[in-house]
């Protein structure tokens, strides 16, 4: 099994502060010691990835190795953000895992169609969330070889 030499940086786009808190707790409970950063919607996600506005300083917004993406967010939803990421030659190499409450077959198919690496429906219990995050961490941190980071614009 491959172990990434460098810590993996996660970036989560989710407008629900309670979900973000639970994800952060699940990371700690799962003993995933990698960094996780949060943005509130697709607009902030794209600003982060393009080093714009409050995300201009790379020290405050390091290049993510993996994006966790909610679909249903204000301003720019996850579907729009995913399509924008996958159409940008500077960003499309970053794996995007959809992590959302939607179980709709249409959302699953569309997410994969526009480039999602995985689709996970958020578990309804904290224990279920911890298990999902533990599996996510094992797969993306210990097994998968992630692409070498390319410096983001900005």
Beta strands, then each sheet from edge to edge (+ up, - down):
strand 1: 10-13
strand 2: 36-39
strand 3: 66-69
strand 4: 95-100
strand 5: 118-121
sheet 1: 2+ 1+ 3+ 4+ 5+
end
